[in-house]
Amino acid sequence: MSYVSIAVCPGSFDPITLGHLDVIERAAALFDRVFVGIARNSSKTPLFDLPQRVALATDAVAHLPNVEVVEVPGLLVDFCTSVGASAIVKGIRGASDFDAETPMALMNHHLTGVETIFLHARPEVAHIASSLVKDVMRFGGEVADMVTEPVYAAMQQAMAEKNLYIRDTSRKDEQ
């Protein structure tokens, strides 16, 4: 009998960042198969629709043969059960992430017995969060080193199309 270990790395991935990618790569080294489960978050207004997020994440993990990007249509634990996952892998940057994730981990375990494994962010990517990347870019800051090239290009296009760039009026143009 051969045992295959399966994990799910869930998130909204709007957009997928190098911080996410670090966690996914590390999970891919620990498990035989990893699903990157992309879900809708009703409390957020996404920059990218679900098919765009799936496509961008699929491109970002293309170098990982044991990783597949999929949409999570409902409860995460139901998805985990459907693919035979024994673990959920979540990246945490600090104590506030741990505090926010712990109740979800306990509920997921209560519902189906699936374990949650927390991977601490590596120091070089611990500051990267999708929401911060979008905010910095909106105000004209440079974020190309926090996402893959295709994600950066897609962000530029989406922000331009949606007119999301915010001009900093606190500085006067040099004459």
N, C-alpha and C positions, 0 to 999 in steps of 0.2 A: 504494500500500500504506500503510495506516495502522498505526501502532505504538501499542499500548496498554501502558502501564507498570502492572504489578501488584505489590503488596507485601502481606506478611502481618505483622501485629502480633500475636505470640503471647503467651500467658500463661494463668495460672489465673484471674486477675481475681476473686479472692475476698475482698472485692468489688472492682469497678472503682472507681478513685479519680480525683480530679482530676489527679493525676500521670499516670495512664494516659491519661486523656482528652487531656491536653496533647500527649503523644507521638502519639496517634492523629490529632488535629487537624493537627499538623504533617506527619505522613505523608500525610494526605489532601490537603494542599497540594502535596506533592512528586510524588505518583503519581496516575495516572488512576483507579485502583481500589485499594481497600485492604480486605483481609479481616482482621477481628479474630478471630483463631483461639483459641478457648477450649478448653483441654485439661485433662485430669485430671492431678493431680500426686500420685503414689502416696506421696510422702514427707510429704504434708500432710493434715490432717484439715480439710476445708472447713466453713465456716459455712453456705454455700449449696450445694445440689446443682447439677449441671451445667445443667439446664433453667432454674433460677432465675438462675444467673450469665449465661446467654445472654440471658434476658429483661431483666435489669438493664442489661447492656451495650448491648443493642439500644435500650433507652430512652435511655441516655446519649449515643449517637451518632446519634440520630434526625435531628439537624440537619445531618448530613453526608451529602449525597446519593450520594457515591461510596464509602461505607463500608458493609460488610455484616458482620454478626456470625454466625459459624458455629462449630460444634463441630469440633475436630480429633480424629478417632478413633484415630489411630495416630501414626506418625512425622511430625514436622513437615515434613521434606523431601519425604515422599510427598505430603502435602497441598499443598505449594508446587508440586510438579510437576503435580498434578491440576488446579490452577487457573491454571497458567501464570505463577506469580509468579517474578520475577527477583530479588526482594530480601526479606529479613526485616528488619523495623525493630524495634529494641529500644531502650528508654530506659535510660540509665544515670545513676546519681546520683553516682558517684564511682569511685575506683580499685578498690575491692573488687568493685563490680558489673562493671567492665571485666574484672578478673581472673577472675571467675566465668563471664562470658559468652564470653570469648575461645575457650576450648577447644570450646564448643558451636558457635560460629561457624565455627571451622576444620573441625570434623567435618561440619557441614552442607555446607560448601563441598566437602569431600573426597567426600562421598556423591553430590552432584548438581550441584555448581557454583553453587548459589545463594549470593549475596552477603549478608552481614549488615551493616546500616548502624546505627551507634550514634548516637543523638541524646542529647546531654547534657540532663539535666533543667534546666528553668529554675529559677533560685534560689527563686522563690516556691512551688514545689512539690517541690523536691529532697528535703525531709524526709518526704514522704508515701510510706508503704509500706503495703500492705494489712495485713500482719501487725501493724504498729505501730498502725494505725487500730483494728483489732479489740482489741488489748491495752489501748489507752487507753480505749476505750469500756467494756470489761469492768470496769475499775476506776473507772468513773464520770466519766471525762474527756470533754471536749466535742470532737467530731469532725465536727460538722455542716458546717464550712467546708472539709472535706477530701474530701467525696463529694457526689454530687448528692442532692437532696431525696428522690427515690424510694429511693435506696440507703440513705440514713440511716434512713428509715422502715422499710425491710425489715430493716436491721441491728437496730433496736430490737425489732422483732417476733421475729426469729430468736433473739436473745439472751435475750429473756424466755421464749419457748417452750422453749428448751433449758436454761434456768436457768443461763446463763453469766455473769451479773453477779456480780462479786466485791465484797463489802463490805469497805471498808478499816477494819480493826479497830485500826489503830495510832493513830487519833484518837478521842478520847472525844467523845461528843455533848455539845454545849453545853447547859447547863441553865438 
